Amino acid sequence: MSIIDDHKLINCYFISPKKDEITVELEHPNNSKSADDVLDIFLYTFPVDEKNPDYISLLKKVTIDDVYENTVNKFRNERELFELEVMKIAKESNELTTIIAERGSIDFINSVVTFLEKDFSEEDLFKFKLNLFETETVQKSKAKTKKANLRKSTTAKEAFKIFLDF
């Protein structure tokens, strides 16, 4: 018998570089959302071992490929959140220009290119374009056609290219 059998599985991922331990996020069985709409979830970690009842139960709910994919997605999302926070702090403290000057513009350019070439969800692309519209450059512009083209752009790269033409 495994704790995984008695709880709803929310997520699962490897937590060690050797992929020899898995953490699962489990919802309590009699869970109800709190007043602030948050579920009561707890983490449970166990070793990867084909004889381990927790590992056996997990594989009845997901495939090992799912665990690998969840791991990649979890750490990718955490990295993106970390990078956003670093950029936010750098902007708030007016250090972005200093960082670019000290590290060299090629690092900055590579970061921008990597960012613009990643796959954006519809929501992320919408937020990106919204942020471009909130800049002083676009807000003060009277170029209605450029604004319409920015609104209609289908990729971040296209939106940024239009933005640079303001």
Backbone bond lengths (Angstrom), bond angles and torsions (degrees), N, CA, C in turn:
res aa  C-N    CA-C-N  psi(-1)  N-CA   C-N-CA  omega(-1)  CA-C   N-CA-C  phi
1 M - - - 1.448 - - 1.532 109.42 -
2 S 1.314 115.20 144.25 1.458 121.03 -176.31 1.524 110.62 -130.21
3 I 1.296 115.50 150.43 1.470 121.38 175.96 1.532 110.59 -62.37
4 I 1.298 116.71 -27.14 1.468 121.77 -178.88 1.524 111.29 -66.17
5 D 1.334 116.56 -30.33 1.466 120.60 179.59 1.522 112.58 -67.03
6 D 1.324 116.69 -28.21 1.463 121.70 -174.18 1.522 114.16 -95.58
7 H 1.317 117.31 1.83 1.457 120.72 -175.02 1.524 110.90 -135.09
8 K 1.305 114.43 155.12 1.465 119.91 175.67 1.525 108.21 -79.24
9 L 1.336 116.30 128.65 1.460 122.80 179.49 1.529 109.12 -82.11
10 I 1.327 115.67 123.40 1.465 121.31 178.61 1.522 110.43 -95.79
11 N 1.338 116.28 -45.99 1.460 121.09 -178.87 1.519 108.69 -159.13
12 C 1.331 116.49 160.88 1.456 121.55 175.93 1.522 108.49 -151.61
13 Y 1.326 115.63 144.49 1.459 120.05 -177.02 1.526 109.70 -163.60
14 F 1.333 114.28 157.37 1.468 120.08 175.08 1.527 107.90 -74.04
15 I 1.328 115.97 146.72 1.462 118.68 178.44 1.521 112.54 -118.95
16 S 1.311 117.35 -1.43 1.462 119.83 179.65 1.529 109.40 -124.70
17 P 1.321 116.07 148.19 1.470 119.37 179.57 1.529 112.89 -58.94
18 K 1.323 116.67 -29.21 1.466 120.57 179.94 1.528 112.15 -77.73
19 K 1.327 116.99 -6.67 1.477 122.90 -178.29 1.534 110.65 59.13
20 D 1.343 115.48 38.08 1.462 119.37 -179.35 1.526 112.98 -109.13
21 E 1.344 116.33 4.54 1.459 121.03 175.05 1.524 109.06 -139.30
22 I 1.317 115.45 141.93 1.465 121.57 179.81 1.522 108.22 -123.25
23 T 1.317 115.35 137.96 1.462 120.31 171.13 1.515 107.27 -109.25
24 V 1.316 114.88 135.36 1.460 120.66 175.39 1.522 108.02 -114.45
25 E 1.312 115.48 144.18 1.455 121.69 172.69 1.517 105.97 -102.02
26 L 1.325 115.59 119.49 1.459 120.92 -174.79 1.529 110.53 -120.31
27 E 1.317 114.23 143.65 1.466 120.40 176.03 1.524 108.23 -96.05
28 H 1.314 116.35 137.08 1.464 120.00 177.60 1.530 109.34 -60.16
29 P 1.333 118.38 142.50 1.468 121.15 -174.39 1.534 114.36 -61.74
30 N 1.304 118.25 -36.86 1.470 121.11 -179.74 1.521 110.51 -101.42
31 N 1.294 114.82 36.99 1.451 120.69 -173.64 1.521 111.76 -75.39
32 S 1.295 114.94 141.43 1.453 120.28 169.93 1.513 106.29 -135.90
33 K 1.303 115.92 150.89 1.453 119.48 -177.84 1.518 109.63 -67.41
34 S 1.309 114.54 142.51 1.459 119.75 178.38 1.527 108.85 -76.83
35 A 1.317 115.04 178.32 1.465 120.46 -178.38 1.522 111.39 -59.80
36 D 1.333 117.12 -31.20 1.463 119.40 179.35 1.532 111.62 -94.30
37 D 1.329 117.18 21.42 1.461 124.36 172.70 1.540 113.24 64.07
38 V 1.326 116.92 36.74 1.459 121.87 -179.56 1.522 109.23 -112.74
39 L 1.323 116.46 131.90 1.461 121.42 177.52 1.525 110.21 -79.43
40 D 1.319 115.75 150.54 1.453 121.39 176.96 1.526 107.77 -89.07
41 I 1.323 116.06 103.29 1.465 122.23 -175.55 1.526 108.37 -120.57
42 F 1.335 116.06 143.06 1.452 119.36 175.83 1.524 109.57 -129.87
43 L 1.328 114.90 158.53 1.460 122.07 -179.83 1.514 109.75 -100.34
44 Y 1.329 114.97 143.08 1.457 121.16 177.74 1.526 107.19 -138.80
45 T 1.324 116.62 126.62 1.466 121.66 -176.70 1.519 109.61 -115.93
46 F 1.334 114.49 140.88 1.456 119.82 179.84 1.528 109.55 -149.36
47 P 1.335 116.83 158.47 1.464 119.70 -179.79 1.531 111.97 -76.22
48 V 1.316 115.11 150.21 1.458 120.79 174.44 1.526 106.50 -79.77
49 D 1.319 114.53 112.96 1.461 121.12 -178.19 1.522 106.33 -156.33
50 E 1.303 116.73 123.68 1.462 121.16 -175.94 1.531 113.26 -61.47
51 K 1.325 117.72 -14.55 1.470 121.04 177.90 1.529 112.11 -97.45
52 N 1.310 116.38 -9.13 1.464 121.34 -178.32 1.537 109.43 -73.10
53 P 1.334 118.50 124.58 1.471 121.30 -178.58 1.538 112.89 -60.00
54 D 1.334 116.81 -32.35 1.471 119.82 178.51 1.531 110.76 -67.93
55 Y 1.319 115.62 -42.06 1.466 120.19 178.38 1.531 110.51 -64.70
56 I 1.304 116.31 -43.04 1.474 121.38 178.70 1.527 110.14 -61.50
57 S 1.322 117.31 -44.95 1.479 121.26 179.84 1.525 111.58 -65.14
58 L 1.327 115.88 -39.80 1.467 119.09 179.01 1.524 110.79 -60.91
59 L 1.320 116.20 -44.10 1.468 120.17 -177.50 1.528 112.91 -69.94
60 K 1.319 117.35 -10.62 1.461 120.56 172.51 1.528 110.77 -80.16
61 K 1.346 115.53 -20.01 1.467 120.68 -177.99 1.532 112.47 -101.54
62 V 1.337 116.40 -32.50 1.465 121.26 -178.85 1.521 109.37 -140.56
63 T 1.306 115.95 164.10 1.466 119.87 175.29 1.521 109.06 -91.97
64 I 1.300 116.09 163.75 1.467 119.89 176.98 1.527 109.78 -64.97
65 D 1.337 117.01 -30.97 1.469 120.43 175.42 1.526 110.88 -63.09
66 D 1.329 116.55 -36.15 1.471 120.25 176.21 1.529 110.62 -62.40
67 V 1.328 116.20 -40.94 1.468 120.28 179.88 1.526 109.67 -63.09
68 Y 1.331 117.30 -43.76 1.464 121.24 177.57 1.533 110.61 -61.35
69 E 1.317 116.46 -46.64 1.464 120.57 -179.52 1.529 111.24 -63.20
70 N 1.330 116.91 -43.66 1.465 120.87 177.78 1.526 111.04 -60.19
71 T 1.330 115.82 -38.86 1.463 120.75 179.94 1.519 110.61 -63.18
72 V 1.321 115.98 -48.50 1.466 120.33 179.49 1.527 110.18 -60.91
73 N 1.318 116.79 -46.78 1.466 120.47 -178.99 1.521 111.89 -63.40
74 K 1.318 117.02 -41.74 1.472 120.70 -179.47 1.521 110.53 -61.16
75 F 1.313 116.62 -50.43 1.459 119.16 -176.64 1.525 112.09 -72.59
76 R 1.320 118.18 -29.98 1.468 120.92 174.59 1.535 109.67 -65.50
77 N 1.328 116.42 -46.28 1.467 120.05 178.79 1.526 111.49 -62.87
78 E 1.329 116.60 -42.41 1.461 119.85 178.34 1.523 110.90 -62.86
79 R 1.314 117.23 -39.23 1.473 121.38 178.96 1.526 110.35 -64.64
80 E 1.333 116.60 -44.14 1.460 120.49 179.00 1.527 111.23 -61.93
81 L 1.337 117.05 -42.76 1.464 120.79 177.81 1.526 111.00 -63.73
82 F 1.325 116.01 -40.47 1.451 120.61 177.50 1.529 110.75 -61.77
83 E 1.334 116.69 -47.16 1.465 120.50 -179.79 1.523 111.48 -62.81
84 L 1.324 116.78 -39.90 1.462 119.91 177.35 1.526 111.22 -62.80
85 E 1.317 116.22 -40.61 1.466 120.04 179.63 1.527 110.81 -66.50
86 V 1.326 116.92 -41.62 1.466 120.62 177.88 1.527 109.94 -61.34
87 M 1.316 116.79 -44.81 1.468 120.40 179.11 1.527 110.70 -64.04
88 K 1.316 117.19 -39.90 1.465 121.24 179.17 1.524 109.91 -61.75
89 I 1.326 116.68 -46.17 1.462 121.08 179.66 1.532 109.98 -63.85
90 A 1.331 116.70 -43.74 1.467 120.45 179.71 1.525 111.02 -61.71
91 K 1.324 116.72 -41.10 1.469 119.58 178.91 1.522 111.09 -67.86
92 E 1.339 116.90 -44.28 1.463 120.38 -177.98 1.515 112.15 -64.11
93 S 1.318 116.82 -34.31 1.461 119.67 -179.42 1.528 111.86 -93.28
94 N 1.318 115.82 5.20 1.468 123.14 178.68 1.532 111.43 59.86
95 E 1.317 116.29 34.72 1.458 122.10 -177.95 1.529 113.36 -99.24
96 L 1.336 118.03 -6.12 1.461 120.49 -175.52 1.525 111.23 -58.58
97 T 1.304 117.08 -45.27 1.464 120.74 179.99 1.520 110.73 -63.23
98 T 1.316 116.91 -40.13 1.459 121.33 178.93 1.523 110.57 -64.16
99 I 1.309 116.33 -43.92 1.472 120.82 179.37 1.523 110.29 -60.99
100 I 1.322 116.15 -45.03 1.471 120.31 -179.67 1.522 109.87 -62.80
101 A 1.325 116.91 -43.97 1.467 120.89 -178.77 1.527 111.61 -64.21
102 E 1.332 116.62 -41.51 1.462 120.59 -177.99 1.522 112.82 -73.11
103 R 1.309 117.45 -39.66 1.468 121.15 -174.33 1.513 111.61 -89.49
104 G 1.300 117.66 -17.49 1.448 121.07 -178.10 1.507 110.57 97.64
105 S 1.279 115.33 144.27 1.459 120.04 -175.49 1.525 112.72 -69.19
106 I 1.322 118.92 -21.44 1.469 119.58 -178.11 1.529 110.77 -64.02
107 D 1.334 117.41 -36.73 1.472 119.96 176.72 1.521 110.25 -63.34
108 F 1.306 115.21 -43.10 1.463 120.17 179.51 1.529 110.35 -63.68
109 I 1.317 116.50 -46.03 1.470 121.16 -179.85 1.524 110.11 -61.20
110 N 1.328 116.95 -44.24 1.464 120.01 178.97 1.523 111.47 -61.99
111 S 1.325 116.42 -38.29 1.472 119.99 178.11 1.524 110.98 -64.53
112 V 1.321 115.97 -43.28 1.470 120.40 179.77 1.522 110.18 -63.72
113 V 1.319 117.14 -45.82 1.469 120.99 -179.08 1.525 109.88 -62.83
114 T 1.316 117.61 -45.63 1.469 121.07 178.18 1.517 110.50 -58.46
115 F 1.331 116.47 -44.50 1.462 121.46 179.48 1.527 110.78 -61.73
116 L 1.315 117.90 -46.52 1.464 121.35 -175.71 1.527 112.92 -71.17
117 E 1.315 116.93 -24.26 1.471 119.93 -177.33 1.524 113.53 -92.40
118 K 1.329 117.90 -6.19 1.460 118.71 -179.93 1.530 109.77 -74.23
119 D 1.324 115.70 160.14 1.463 120.55 177.91 1.520 109.40 -76.55
120 F 1.322 115.44 122.77 1.460 121.45 179.09 1.523 108.91 -100.61
121 S 1.314 116.45 137.97 1.465 119.54 170.23 1.529 106.11 -72.93
122 E 1.326 116.47 166.39 1.468 119.55 178.11 1.519 110.64 -58.06
123 E 1.318 115.93 -41.52 1.469 120.38 -178.32 1.527 111.12 -65.77
124 D 1.338 117.03 -43.16 1.462 120.45 179.80 1.528 111.54 -65.59
125 L 1.328 116.31 -39.84 1.463 119.97 177.53 1.526 110.01 -64.35
126 F 1.320 117.05 -41.70 1.465 121.31 177.71 1.530 110.33 -59.41
127 K 1.336 117.10 -46.42 1.470 121.33 -179.91 1.523 110.69 -63.66
128 F 1.324 117.04 -40.22 1.463 121.35 179.34 1.527 109.91 -61.54
129 K 1.327 116.44 -47.96 1.473 119.87 179.68 1.525 110.44 -64.93
130 L 1.307 116.82 -37.85 1.465 120.40 177.95 1.529 110.46 -60.73
131 N 1.317 116.42 -43.30 1.468 120.38 177.50 1.525 111.65 -62.76
132 L 1.324 116.88 -36.98 1.469 119.67 176.53 1.525 110.30 -64.55
133 F 1.331 116.66 -40.46 1.466 120.84 179.04 1.526 111.79 -65.54
134 E 1.317 117.14 -26.93 1.465 120.31 -178.11 1.519 113.30 -81.11
135 T 1.328 117.42 -6.02 1.463 119.26 178.21 1.526 109.55 -72.26
136 E 1.309 115.18 152.71 1.466 121.71 179.78 1.529 111.00 -60.76
137 T 1.318 116.57 -36.98 1.462 121.40 -178.75 1.522 111.41 -58.31
138 V 1.323 117.09 -47.82 1.463 120.93 -178.27 1.528 110.21 -74.70
139 Q 1.311 117.36 -41.55 1.467 120.26 -177.77 1.526 112.03 -61.68
140 K 1.320 117.43 -37.40 1.468 120.23 -178.39 1.525 112.71 -83.58
141 S 1.316 116.49 -12.18 1.462 120.33 -177.87 1.532 111.47 -72.77
142 K 1.316 114.90 143.72 1.462 121.06 176.49 1.532 110.46 -104.47
143 A 1.327 117.03 8.79 1.463 122.84 -177.49 1.529 109.74 -79.35
144 K 1.317 116.48 88.77 1.468 121.34 -176.48 1.530 111.97 -65.00
145 T 1.317 117.28 -37.34 1.464 120.59 -179.49 1.532 110.36 -64.47
146 K 1.344 116.23 -43.51 1.472 119.68 178.51 1.525 110.48 -63.13
147 K 1.330 117.06 -41.12 1.463 120.57 178.84 1.522 110.66 -63.88
148 A 1.323 116.70 -40.25 1.468 120.75 178.45 1.530 110.06 -64.82
149 N 1.332 116.10 -42.87 1.469 120.01 179.02 1.525 111.44 -64.50
150 L 1.327 116.35 -38.16 1.460 120.08 176.89 1.529 109.99 -63.41
151 R 1.305 115.74 -42.79 1.472 121.30 179.44 1.535 110.57 -61.82
152 K 1.334 117.12 -37.65 1.468 122.24 -175.54 1.531 113.58 -86.60
153 S 1.327 117.98 -7.93 1.462 120.47 -176.07 1.530 110.42 -58.43
154 T 1.328 115.79 145.87 1.472 120.98 -173.84 1.529 113.33 -108.57
155 T 1.324 117.59 -6.86 1.462 121.33 176.87 1.523 108.98 -137.02
156 A 1.317 115.91 159.74 1.466 120.79 177.85 1.522 110.15 -65.63
157 K 1.310 115.66 -37.94 1.465 120.41 -179.91 1.529 110.27 -61.85
158 E 1.316 116.45 -46.07 1.466 121.63 178.66 1.529 110.41 -63.12
159 A 1.320 116.86 -43.66 1.465 120.91 -179.98 1.529 110.74 -62.84
160 F 1.312 116.35 -42.73 1.459 120.09 -178.91 1.530 110.81 -67.17
161 K 1.312 116.57 -38.38 1.475 120.46 178.50 1.530 109.52 -62.15
162 I 1.302 117.11 -44.25 1.476 120.98 178.16 1.532 109.40 -64.05
163 F 1.318 116.40 -42.14 1.462 121.03 178.78 1.523 111.25 -58.19
164 L 1.319 117.10 -42.28 1.465 121.03 -178.50 1.535 112.05 -66.23
165 D 1.330 116.99 -20.11 1.473 120.81 179.08 1.526 113.53 -83.20
166 F 1.332 117.85 -5.23 1.469 119.54 179.56 1.504 110.10 -70.37
